Amino acid sequence: MQQRLAIITSHPIQYNAPLFELLAKRKLIDINVFYTWGKEGVEDKYDPDFGKVIAWDIPLLNGYPYEFLENIAKDKGSHHFNGIDNPGIINAINKYKPTAILIYGWSFKSHLKVMRHFKNKIPLLFRGDSNLLDKAGFISSLKRTIFLNWIYRFVDIALYVGKANYDYFRKAGLKEKQLVFAPHAIDNARFACNDDHCLRTAEEFRTLLNIPSKDFVFLFAGKLEPKKDPELLINSFLQAGFQSNVHLLIVGNGVLENELKTTYAHKSSIHFLDFQNQLQMPAVYEMADAFVLPSKGPGETWGLSVNEAMANGKPVIVSDRCGCAADLVEEAVNGYVFTATDTVDLQKKLKLLYSSKSKLAAFKLRSKEIIANYSLQQLAAVIEKTVFKFKA
């Protein structure tokens, strides 16, 4: 009998869909994805952080079996615990007869219900990317630890994404033998931008922004929100005193957008570009020379945009509040880590990277080498190997 994996997640997202499709294609295990938000979870939505309706331009439901569960929550959504309430979820899972269950996130009513119900009945794998990088007071930290120890007693195996996530699971009471490294991954091949169309689009972006082809570009791409701290990057860049052939490109929309554009759009070296969908992003990375993620948190659990930039072969500068910093950045080899909120330190790292232009080829190559170990193929193999441990 083939091993059967029930995957419990709230709604289709652009990072998970390629993984589910790959698992189905490999056919080493049988999978079925249960979407707990319901059919509403796949509809175009207004994203308050981006400040616009987001409709992803890559397929999210192709190539794998899935089921939308009825969600009876009054205020449906993944923004609060009671937003996911599926009265039929236990019966749906039992009907599928899984060998194991993989659940993404515990902070929804139905997800926690599944964890509690199937404890000691069906092996439960857990996937999340939380960390302990956000500073907390002693009392709040103690309360959080006690609560997390209760939550994770229902988990058999946690698939940790990196070092900071590993530390989080250990703090939450999971034992070493319960932790399996399953790299945080994106579709590396798509972001490599090796085809002629992508390369031409990258040139067109530079032309659109009036950036000469040989000028140097630092790139930020993400939501323009306080957590990401894009203004710190802009100020650090301006105070670094670069010459006119060095540019900073800010790609995205969000609550800080109007303020940032009003304050900085007149600067000749600062450029703004609206949110670009998934099919355009490889070309956005391609037209830049280096990527910067200046996040201060709270809640910058990983930073998958860093994976995307590195898959494109870009050196990176990342704050120490990003969960990926300890795993993906080798100091002065493929980039730099700076202290979050520290303008002087970020200035220093921007200057160091720019002054290392003679080493950029080596930096780019190392980024690609590192990110090759964070692939969907490796993630799929880890999931399959973990499921194989349980009897079908």
Stockholm file with secondary structure:
# STOCKHOLM 1.0

chainA/1-392         MQQRLAIITSHPIQYNAPLFELLAKRKLIDINVFYTWGKEGVEDKYDPDFGKVIAWDIPLLNGYPYEFLENIAKDKGSHHFNGIDNPGIINAINKYKPTAILIYGWSFKSHLKVMRHFKNKIPLLFRGDSNLLDKAGFISSLKRTIFLNWIYRFVDIALYVGKANYDYFRKAGLKEKQLVFAPHAIDNARFACNDDHCLRTAEEFRTLLNIPSKDFVFLFAGKLEPKKDPELLINSFLQAGFQSNVHLLIVGNGVLENELKTTYAHKSSIHFLDFQNQLQMPAVYEMADAFVLPSKGPGETWGLSVNEAMANGKPVIVSDRCGCAADLVEEAVNGYVFTATDTVDLQKKLKLLYSSKSKLAAFKLRSKEIIANYSLQQLAAVIEKTVFKFKA
#=GR chainA/1-392 SS CCCEEEEEESSCCTTTHHHHHHHHHHCSSEEEEEESSCGGGGSCEEETTTTEEECCSSCSSSSSCEEECCCCCSSCSTTSGGGCCCTTHHHHHHHHCCSEEEEECSCSHHHHHHHHHTTTTSCEEEECCCCSCSCCCHHHHHHHHHHHHHHGGGCSEEEECSHHHHHHHHHTTCCGGGEEECCCCBCHHHHTCCSHHHHHHHHHHHHHTTCCTTSEEEEEESCCSGGGCHHHHHHHHHHTTCCTTEEEEEECCSTTHHHHHHHHTTSTTEEEECCCCTTTHHHHHHTCSEEEECCCCSCCCCCHHHHHHHHTTCCEEEETTSTTHHHHCCBTTTEEEECTTCHHHHHHHHHHHHHTGGGHHHHHHHHHHHHTTSBHHHHHHHHHHHHHTSCC
#=GC SS_cons         CCCEEEEEESSCCTTTHHHHHHHHHHCSSEEEEEESSCGGGGSCEEETTTTEEECCSSCSSSSSCEEECCCCCSSCSTTSGGGCCCTTHHHHHHHHCCSEEEEECSCSHHHHHHHHHTTTTSCEEEECCCCSCSCCCHHHHHHHHHHHHHHGGGCSEEEECSHHHHHHHHHTTCCGGGEEECCCCBCHHHHTCCSHHHHHHHHHHHHHTTCCTTSEEEEEESCCSGGGCHHHHHHHHHHTTCCTTEEEEEECCSTTHHHHHHHHTTSTTEEEECCCCTTTHHHHHHTCSEEEECCCCSCCCCCHHHHHHHHTTCCEEEETTSTTHHHHCCBTTTEEEECTTCHHHHHHHHHHHHHTGGGHHHHHHHHHHHHTTSBHHHHHHHHHHHHHTSCC
//
